[in-house]
Every structure is written in C-alpha cells, then in structure tokens.
Amino acid sequence: MGALRWHYNRIKSYIGRPRMIMQQHAVVVSDHDACPHPLFVLGAHRSGTSLLRRMLNSHPEIACPPESFFIAHYAAMLDDDLVQAGYDGLGYDADAMRDDLARKASELHEAFRIAQGKAIWADKTPQYLGCADAIDRLFGHRPKYLLIYRHPCDIVHSLHQRGWKQNDIADPFEAQLVYVQQSIARLNAFHAAHGARAARFDYRELCENPQQTLTAAMAHIGLAFDPAMLDFGSKEHNFGLEDPVVRGKSRIEASHGAWRSWTKGQKQRAVAAFGEHALDDVYWNFSADAERTPAEDAGRG
C-alpha cells in the first residue's frame, strides 16, 4: 500500500509540474538619472593624485570624494562563480548582474554628486590601478580616465621616506623600485588599451602649467577645464584616507628632485630599474602622444 501511495504521489507531481520555470526578477527602481560616464583618476601612490582629486572636486560639474576602496570588491565579484549563482537564483544573468553590481558600487558616489548638485562623479583611489580593467568592465566600458605620472625617482623617494609597504620584498628601497616599475607598466598598458577614454599627463607639468595641462587632458576625454579647479584651496572637501599634507595646502607647491640626495648605489639601482633617463630632471614627455605607438609607451614615455 505504501509503495502504491509513493508512485501515486510521484505521478501526481509530474502531471502537476509547472510547464515553464520562471525566476522572478526583483526590479530596482532608481529615482534619478545615473552619471553615464564616471571619471577615475589612476596613478601610483605619491604621484599627485590627492592634488588632482581636489582640483576635480572644485570643478562645478564634478564631485570627487576621498578614496573609496570598496569599488574594487564589487569588480572582483564579476568573476566569482558563487556570486553569479546567487544572482541566477534571483533571475539575473551575467549582464544583469554586472548592471546591478555597478549600480550598487556607484550608489554612494551618485548620492554624493547629487548632494553637491553636480553631473559627474569621480573617484581617486590609487589601489584601483591594480584592478582598473576589472572596474572598467564593471561599468560597461563607460568611464573616462585621467592618468597621472610622476618622475619615478620622486615617487620612490617619497614612499621610501615614509616607510610605506606596497609588497613583500624585504629590502625597503628595492620594494619601492619594484612597486613603481609595476605601476608605470600598469599605467602604460591601460593607456595603450583605453587611450580614447584615458588622458595622461605629468605631475611636473600639472604643477608648472596647471591650466594648460588640465585643459588638454580634459579635452581629450570630452570634458571642459574650469578656472575653479585652480582655486581648490578655497573650496570645501570631504576628508578621508589620502595624503594629509595636501589638506593644508591652498595652492600648488611642486615637490621634486629630493632623490638627488641618494647614494651612488641607490642612483645606479634607479637607472637599472627605470632606464638611462632615470636621473634626468625631466623623465616623462607626452608631447608626442599622437604619434607614439603602444610599443614606445613601454619605455620612457
């Protein structure tokens, strides 16, 4: 009798099964138009990103808060099979998952720019240089980028002086050399792949000719320079994790060449890491960007 009841229930379940399995899709309703082309600042630590962030945040159309850090975690979820499985269970395919993650990742930036009455949100987080391609995928290849370079020896000197740890290399000086080498390679590779949406410039040029440098860089990505960017010292800026020295500055104060106090051995190591021009006062030259090939970008610049 028990066996008959079991078979009866099985047949009943089969006959009464749903003809179509439909996952319900939770719809998130937005009450504002999202920024179509967010702006990211990419650069190594100690390369002038905090100064540039204040300049951007002073623009009447751009809101750039302090370093965010969390966007990288949303980008990492794009390649997490378990995250995709969770979205599948809610009726989201890969594209819908990416859209939702992007919306969540930018929610606070959107709120910040709306609170400031601005059209564009920007982000300046040096750690994002290591996952810039993933972030670009997260936002559907829509963002625009400002890539800031600085003399590699200036970056090494600044990092070494502060004792910042960027990798597991035991020798602190060598650790900074390797970090800066990797950062330059990442900047060059990203520019080679996304040059139409990425403008690059030298920190030295930004300090010496800020209006000219910013005008050209922003024009390259379809944005307009505004004189308010140079008046960043009179504007209000949120405080967060970033260079604390910049907080107290109301004007541009260029810093370069302190590495000339290095020992002969340190200078030789810099030349080995960054090439024969490592000890030149001017290291980067982007004036011929229009004619430069990606292969040439791997060198001095």
N, C-alpha and C positions, 0 to 999 in steps of 0.2 A: 504493500500500500504506500509505504514511504517512497519507494522508487517511482511509482506512478505519479505521485504528487510532485516529485522533483522534476520529472520530464514535462509534466503539465506546466509548471511554472517557467521552465526554460522555453517551451513553445510559445507561451503567452508573452514572455518578454521579447522574443524575436518578432512576433507578429506586431506587437505594440511599439516596436522601436521607432525612434524618430527617423523620418525619411531623409532629413538633412541636419547635419550638426552645424549650428550657427553660434559662434562665440559672440557674446555681447561686447560691444566696444564702448568703453567709457569715454565720453566726449568732454574735453576740457574747453570751456568757453572763456575766451580772452576778451577783456573789455577795452583793449587798446590795440593799436597797430604796432607790431614789434619793429624794432630797428632792422631794416633789411640788410645792411652791411656794417656790422660791428667792426671796430678798429682794434688791432692788437699791436702793442709795442714788443718787439723781440730784440733782445740784446743780452750779453753776458752781465753778470753781477759787476758793479763798479764801472759801468761803461756810460753812465749818464742817463739811465732810464728814469730815475726819480725826478731829475730836472725836466726831462721831456714830458713826464706824466703831469707835472704842474702846468706846463705850457699848454698841454692839450685840455686839461680841466678848466683852463682860463678862457678857452675858446667859447664863444656864445652858443655854439651848436654841439659841443662835445662834452660829455660827462665822463671823467676818468677817475675812479676811486683808487685807494691804495691797493696793494697786491691782494689778489683773491685766493689763489691756491686751489680752490675746490673745483674749478672747471676741468682740471686735468683728470680728476676722478670720474667725472661724467664721460669724458672722452675715452677713458680706459674701459668703461662699461660697454662701449660699442663692440669690443672684441671678446666679451665674456659670454660664453655659451649659456651659462646658467641665467644670466640677466635676460638673454634672448628668450629662454624657455619661460621665464616669468612673464615676459611681455606677450609671448604666444598664448599663454593661458588667459590673457585679457583681450585677445583678439587683435594684437598689434604685430604686424610683420616687421621686417628689418627696417624698412624706410619709415614706418610709423613710429618704431622705437626710437630711431635717430631723431625724428622731429620732436618727440616728447622729451628725450634727454636734453636736446638743445634748448627747448623751452624752459625746462627746469634749471639748466645750467645758467641761463641768462636772466632768470626771473628777478634776482636782486639788482642786477645791473640795469634792467629795464625800469625797475621801481626807482632806482637812484636817478636815472636820467629824466624820468617823468617828474620826479620831485624838483629837479632843477630846471624844468621847462626846456629841455634840450632834445634834439632829434637823434643824436648818435651816442651810443655808449662805447667806451674804450676800456681796455684792460692792459695793465703793465705789471706782469709777473715774470721775472727773469727765468724762473724754473720752467716756464712753458716753452722755452727754446728747445728743450729736450723732447717735447711731445707736440710740436707745432703742427705737424702733418695730421696727427690724430684730431687735434682741435679743429683744424680746417675741415676735415671730414665731418666732424660733429655738426658744424654749422653749414653743411652743404656747400662748401667751397664758396661761400658768400663774403667772408670777412676780407678786410683790407689790412695792410700791414705797414708799419714803419720799422725798419731795421736800423738800429744804431750801432755803429762800430766805434771803437776807440783804439788808440795805439796799444798793441798787446803788452808792451812792457809797462805801460801805465796801469793796466788792469792787474797784471801780475804783482807789481809793487804794492798797489792798494790792498789787494787781497792778502798778500803775504804779511804786510804790516799789521793788518787786523787779525791775523791768525784764523781766518775763515777756512773751514774744512769742506771741500767740494767733492772729494773722492777718498779712497782708502790708501793712497800712496803714502808711504812712511815719511819720505823726505818732503818737508813742507814747501820748499821752493819748487821742487820738481812737480809736486802735486798741482801747484798753481799754473805752471807751464802747460801741463797736460790739459787742465781744465780750459784754459784759454785757447789752446790748439783746437780742442773739440768744439768749443763754442764758435770759433771762426769757421770751422768746417760745416757746422750746422747752419750758420747764417748763410754761407755761400751756397750750400745745397738747397736751402729753402728759396733763396732768391733765384737760383737757376730754374727751379721748378715752378715758381709762382711770381715771376718778375712783373707780370702785367698788373698784379694786385699788391705788389710789395715795393716800396721805395726805400732805398738805403742811403745813408749819409754818415759822415764822420763827426764824432763828438767835437773834435777840434774846430771843424767848420761851423758847427752849430754855435759854439761859443764865440767865434770870431766874427761870423756873419750870420746871425740868427735869422733875420728876416729873409735874406736871400736863400738860405739853406732850407728853411721851413716852407717857403713859397714854392720852391722847386719840388721838394719831396711830396708835399700835399697835392700839388697839381698833378703829379704822376699817378696818384690814386683817386683823382677826381674830387678832391676837397680844396677848399679855399683857405689861404692864410688869413688870419685876423690879427690886427695890431694888439688886441687884448692878450694874446699869447705871450707877448714880451713884458706884460705888466703883471706877471704871475704873483709877484710879491705882495700885491695889494688885494689879492683875491682870497676867499676862504677855501680851504682844502681840508677834507677829512684826513685824520691821522691814522696810520696803520703801520704794518711792518714794511719799512723801506729805509732808505738812507736817512738817519736822524740829522745829519749835518745840513741837508738841503732844507729842512724845515725852517731853519732860522735865517735862510738867505732870501733877500728880496730882489736880488739881481744876479746876473750870470757872472760867475767867478771861475774862470778856466783853471784847471789844475793839470799840469803835465810836466814831464821831464824829471820827476823825482827819482826815477830809476837810474839816473846818471851817477848816483852815489853808490851803485852796486860795485862789488868787487870785480876784478878782471875775469875771474872764473864764472861768476854769475852772468856777466855780459856774453861770454862765449857760449854759455848754455842757452841764452836767449837767441843768439844767432843760429844755433843749431836747431832751435825749435821753430823760429819764425822767419828764417832766411837772411840773406845778406843785407836787407834793408832794416833789420830789426833795430839797429842803433841810429837810424836816421830820425831827425826831428819829425818829419812828415812821413808817415807809413802808408796811409790809405790815400788813394787817388781815384775818385769815382767820376771824374770829369768826362771820361771816355766811355761811360756805361753803354751808350747807344751802339758803340762799335765792338764792345767786348764780347767775347764768346764765353760760354759756360766753363770751358777748359781753362781759360785765362783767370776765371774767378777763383780757381783753386790756389792761385799764387798770391801775390801782394795785393791785388785789388785794383 
